[in-house]
Amino acid sequence: MGERGTFLRSFVAHPREVGAVLPTSRRAVSDMLDLARVEDARLLVEFGAGSGVYTRELLRRMSPDARLLAFEVDRQLATALGAEIDDPRLELVTASAEDVERHLEGARVDILVSALPFTSLPTAVRRRVLDVSPGILAPHGVMLVLQYSPLVQRDLERRFASVERRLSPLNMPPAFLFRCTEPVDAR
Ligand SMILES: C[S@@+](CC[C@H](N)C(=O)[O-])C[C@H]1O[C@@H](n2cnc3c(N)ncnc32)[C@H](O)[C@@H]1O
C-alpha cells in the first residue's frame, strides 16, 4: 500500500485524530517551512508526522548535526514511516504530542512543527498540546502550525504574543499557516 493508501486507511480508522483524507501537499509543506530557519535549528519537534511529508522535508533542510523528534500517535503510520526513513537525526516517537516534555528531558526546542487537526481532536487533547507547546520552546523558538480553518488562531494568540497567519492557497483544501513566537506562558 502506498503513502496515500496508508494515510487514507488511518483516516477511516481514526477520522478525528487524522483529520484529513490526504497528506499535506509538498507546496504547503514548503510554504510552512519557509517561515522558519530550519537550517539553523539544533533541536526540532514535529507533532503528527503522519506519512512523513514534513519529516522528509525537515530532514532535507536540517543541518547534519541537528535532531528531530517526530511524534505520531497512530501506530500503523509510525511503523510505516520508521520502516521508510533511515536517518540517525530522526527519533520517531509513537506517542501523543501531549507527552512531549517527558521525551525532551529539559532540552529546549528551536522549531516546533504541528499539523495536528486541532479542530477535530478531543478538546482535552487539544488543550493539553496547546498548553505544553509554548513552554518547550527555546527563547528564540518558533512554533509553526498548519490548519484547514482559522479557528485555532484565538487559542494560539492566548499563548503567544506574536501570531502571524498566511494562506497556502494551492493545497487541497487551502491551508492556514501560523507562525507563533514569544510565548506568553514561557516557564
Ligand atoms: C492532518 S494529519 C497530518 C499528517 C502529516 N503531518 C501531513 O501533514 O500530511 C494529523 C496527524 O496527527 C496524528 N495525531 C493526531 N493526534 C495526535 C497526537 N495527540 N499526538 C501525535 N500525533 C497525533 C494523526 O495520527 C495524523 O497522522
The ligand as an ORCA input file, in Angstrom:
! r2SCAN-3c Opt
* xyz 0 1
  C      -3.736     16.078      9.439
  S      -2.678     14.667      9.759
  C      -1.113     15.386      9.252
  C      -0.119     14.357      8.830
  C       1.143     14.924      8.133
  N       1.935     15.730      9.053
  C       0.751     15.761      6.961
  O       0.878     16.984      7.034
  O       0.295     15.173      5.960
  C      -2.554     14.654     11.528
  C      -1.656     13.562     12.097
  O      -1.553     13.754     13.514
  C      -1.628     12.493     14.161
  N      -2.079     12.740     15.537
  C      -3.337     13.004     15.974
  N      -3.347     13.220     17.293
  C      -2.060     13.121     17.721
  C      -1.427     13.281     18.975
  N      -2.139     13.563     20.078
  N      -0.100     13.110     19.049
  C       0.631     12.797     17.937
  N       0.086     12.641     16.720
  C      -1.244     12.795     16.592
  C      -2.592     11.703     13.301
  O      -2.486     10.300     13.513
  C      -2.180     12.157     11.891
  O      -1.164     11.349     11.381
*
